[in-house]
């Protein structure tokens, strides 16, 4: 049950995903929440890939990661450094692949998360935007030496819906429910870009 103490705060944070409010939050507050949820998703991917973690811990992390998306059919695009070929998987397929890659350990790190498309309200009342993350991926052998590694920048669609919880005491309490959409590869970077945003 390694890293269990690390995992508990993530569970707690994800149970409190909605932004509850009496007055509508500002766009800056919504963008900040989107960045926080992206960091949580990055942490969950790290837990899933780390085979030192107990299998139940990794499975729970997969379930929590899927819950951050609108649907388990949302798409994630990946690219191979060797072939430069892009492939697309559903979020569930991607997480299952991540859990079964032929490496003794998989290290994933997300850095420099930023808003690249301002979050704006559209005609349906929901808010939409786009985040960009800098991902370091490394598959290691038994000797802890990297058998494969790549660095990519990825774009993540964000959707925030204005919803309401009925309390039975008049007007319900409003909240914003933030979900991720599809994730695409923006570009593949050279290994020498490891420390650059």
N, C-alpha and C positions, 0 to 999 in steps of 0.2 A: 504494500500500500504506500509506495513511495510518493512524495510530493502531495500527500493528502491535505496537509495544512495549506498548501498553495492553492489547491482546488476549491476548498470551502468558500473563500471570499468570492470566487467566480460564481458559484451556485447562488449565493446570497444576492449578488449584484444582478444576476439575470432574472431572478424572481421578481425584482423590482424594476423591470424594464420600462413600464409606462411612465410618462411625465405627467403627474397629476397637477392641476392648477385651478385657481379660481378666476384669474385673469389670464388671457392668452399669453404664452411665453413669447419672447422676442425671437427673431430669426437667429440672432447670435446664440441664444440659449439652446435652440434646436440644433444648430450646427455643432455646438459643444457636446451635446448629447450624442450626436451621430459619431463624433470622433471617439467618445468614450466607448460606444458599442463596438466600433471597429477595433479598438485596442483589446476588448474582451474577446472578439472573434479571433484575433491574432494569437492571444494567449491560449484559447481552446485548441487551435491548430497545433500549437507547440506541444500541448498535452497529448493529443492524439498521435502525433508522430514519434513521441518519446517512448520507446518500447521498454524502458525501465519502469514505466508506470503499470500498475495492475490493469488487467484487461477490462474490469468493470469500470475503473476510473476513465479509461479511454472511451468506452462505450457511452458512458454518461456525458462525456465531453462532446461526442458526436451528436447525441440527442439535443444537447443545449445549443450546439452550433447550428443545427438544422432549424431549431426554433427561432433563430435570429433572422431567418429568411422568410419571405412571403410564402414560399412553397418549397417542398423538397425537390420540385422539378425545376427550380431556378438553375441557371447554367453557370458553370465556372470554366473559364478557358485557361489552358496551360500551354506551355511551349517548351520544346526540347532544345537545349543548347547545341546538341550534336547535329540534329537534323534540321533545326530551325522550323520544324513543322508544328502547327498549332492543333490542339485537340480540344473538344468540348465535352464536358460531362455534366450530368445533373449534380446538384450539391450532394445528394446521398451517394451517388456513384463515386464522386471525387473523394469524399471522406472515407469510404470503404477502401478505395485504392490506396489512400494515404496510410491507412492502418495495415495494409498488406504489401507494401513495397518491399523488394528483396534486399533490404539493408538491415543491419543489426540495430541501427538507430537512425532516426531522421530528425534533423534540427531545422526548425523554421523560425525565423525572426522577422517581425514586421517593424519597420522604422519609418520616420518622416511621414506620418499620416497627415494628409491635408485635404481641405475642400478645394476641388478644382472646378466645380460647377455650382454656383451659388444655389442654396436651397430656396426655392420659390414656390408659392402657392399657385396651383392651377385651377381650372374651371371646376373640377370635381371636388374641390375643397381640400384635397390632400396636398402635401408638400413634397417636392421632388428635388433631388440634387445628386451630386457625384463626388466620391472621395477617391483619392489616389494613395496607394501604399507602396512602399519599397520593401520587397520581400527577398530575404536571403534563405535559400534552400540548400541543405547539405545532407546527402545520404552517406552514412559511414559504415565501414566494415567492422569486423570483430576487433581489429587493431586500433579502432577509433580514427583511422585515416580516411579522409573523404574519398569515396569511390565515385561520387558525382556531386557537383554543386553548380548552381546557377543563381543569377540575380535578375529579378524582373521588377518592373513597375506595373501595378495592376490597378484598374479602375473598378469601383464598386458603386452600383446604383443604390440610391437610398430613397425610401418612401416613408413619409410620416403621415398617419391618418389621425384626424380629430375624431375621437370616439367618446362615448358616455356610458358610465356605469349607473344602472338604475338602483337606487337605494330604498325605494318604497316610501320615501319621505319627501315627496315633491320632486323638484328638479334633480336629476342625477349629477354625479360629479364627473367633470370632463377630464380627459387625459389624452395625451398624444402617444400613439403606438408606433414605434419605429421598427421598420423591417428593411432588410437588404434585398435587392433584386439580383440581377445578373452581375457576374464579375468577369472582366475581360483583360487580356494582356495589352498594356499600353506599349511597352517595348522591353526587349531583352537587352540587358547591360553586360558589358565586359567585366570580368572578375576584378579588374583594376579599379572599377568604380565602387568597390565595397564600402568605402567610407564617405561616399558622396551622396547628398540628398537628391 
